[in-house]
Amino acid sequence: MKLYYSPGACSLSPHIALAEAGLAYTIERVDLKTKKTETGADFFAINPAGYVPVLLLDDGQTLTEGPAIVQFIADLAPAKKLAPPAGSFERVRLQEVLNFISTELHKSFSPLFNPAAPEDWKTFTRGLIGRRLDVIEQKLAGRDYLMGEFSVADGYLFTVLGWGGLVGVDITARPLLAAYVARVKARPAVQQAMKEEGLIK
């Protein structure tokens, strides 16, 4: 399998999932401005939407959208328990969390990366994100990870929270969340993925 990624973007989430799952994979960097990959390929030919992540399967199929990709990866390595079994109510709970991260957090960051977005809108957005982070802070009470044990949802949330320092979203005022980020970052597979993307040495 090959993961098309951009360093630190939302593609870090499936990258972490691949490393946690212990699966064989390669990665190919995408320049999101030029829409070219590091081998010179036209990224629009790989994903017409023009964004990462894209997982190229060994049979030539491609899979897009992070929450779908990480669940697919988890199901390839069930012994790693990165997701509850498909069809279980616990799996629906995982999907609930993944959807919250995707729609309420991930997409809320978009205006903060847009230089054309008005400052008052960015201020409003930071407040909205803060309220969503308060929900996560409450969810972490009494547990180390979102689902109790580490799951693909944690790799996704860690990725999104990593953008905070770039756009003025401070999580340090939330002690459970700050400790959570440090806990996830310390995992060997997370370190591996971050090193492979050049995010840490």
ChimeraX attribute file (.defattr): number of C-alpha atoms within 10 A of each C-alpha:
attribute: neighborCount
match mode: 1-to-1
recipient: residues
	/A:1	17
	/A:2	16
	/A:3	23
	/A:4	26
	/A:5	26
	/A:6	20
	/A:7	17
	/A:8	17
	/A:9	16
	/A:10	25
	/A:11	23
	/A:12	28
	/A:13	27
	/A:14	31
	/A:15	33
	/A:16	26
	/A:17	27
	/A:18	26
	/A:19	18
	/A:20	25
	/A:21	21
	/A:22	14
	/A:23	13
	/A:24	9
	/A:25	15
	/A:26	13
	/A:27	16
	/A:28	14
	/A:29	16
	/A:30	24
	/A:31	16
	/A:32	14
	/A:33	7
	/A:34	10
	/A:35	17
	/A:36	17
	/A:37	19
	/A:38	13
	/A:39	9
	/A:40	10
	/A:41	12
	/A:42	16
	/A:43	22
	/A:44	13
	/A:45	11
	/A:46	18
	/A:47	17
	/A:48	9
	/A:49	10
	/A:50	18
	/A:51	22
	/A:52	24
	/A:53	24
	/A:54	23
	/A:55	28
	/A:56	19
	/A:57	13
	/A:58	10
	/A:59	7
	/A:60	9
	/A:61	9
	/A:62	16
	/A:63	16
	/A:64	17
	/A:65	16
	/A:66	22
	/A:67	20
	/A:68	13
	/A:69	23
	/A:70	26
	/A:71	23
	/A:72	15
	/A:73	23
	/A:74	23
	/A:75	18
	/A:76	15
	/A:77	16
	/A:78	13
	/A:79	10
	/A:80	14
	/A:81	16
	/A:82	25
	/A:83	25
	/A:84	19
	/A:85	14
	/A:86	11
	/A:87	8
	/A:88	9
	/A:89	11
	/A:90	14
	/A:91	15
	/A:92	14
	/A:93	13
	/A:94	20
	/A:95	17
	/A:96	13
	/A:97	19
	/A:98	22
	/A:99	15
	/A:100	16
	/A:101	23
	/A:102	19
	/A:103	10
	/A:104	16
	/A:105	20
	/A:106	19
	/A:107	13
	/A:108	17
	/A:109	21
	/A:110	12
	/A:111	17
	/A:112	23
	/A:113	12
	/A:114	10
	/A:115	8
	/A:116	8
	/A:117	12
	/A:118	11
	/A:119	12
	/A:120	9
	/A:121	12
	/A:122	20
	/A:123	12
	/A:124	11
	/A:125	18
	/A:126	21
	/A:127	13
	/A:128	15
	/A:129	19
	/A:130	17
	/A:131	14
	/A:132	16
	/A:133	20
	/A:134	14
	/A:135	11
	/A:136	19
	/A:137	18
	/A:138	12
	/A:139	16
	/A:140	17
	/A:141	12
	/A:142	9
	/A:143	12
	/A:144	16
	/A:145	18
	/A:146	20
	/A:147	20
	/A:148	11
	/A:149	12
	/A:150	17
	/A:151	22
	/A:152	27
	/A:153	27
	/A:154	24
	/A:155	24
	/A:156	27
	/A:157	23
	/A:158	22
	/A:159	24
	/A:160	21
	/A:161	20
	/A:162	16
	/A:163	19
	/A:164	16
	/A:165	10
	/A:166	10
	/A:167	13
	/A:168	12
	/A:169	19
	/A:170	15
	/A:171	20
	/A:172	11
	/A:173	8
	/A:174	16
	/A:175	11
	/A:176	19
	/A:177	23
	/A:178	15
	/A:179	14
	/A:180	20
	/A:181	21
	/A:182	11
	/A:183	13
	/A:184	20
	/A:185	16
	/A:186	11
	/A:187	12
	/A:188	13
	/A:189	19
	/A:190	23
	/A:191	18
	/A:192	17
	/A:193	23
	/A:194	19
	/A:195	13
	/A:196	15
	/A:197	20
	/A:198	11
	/A:199	11
	/A:200	10
	/A:201	9
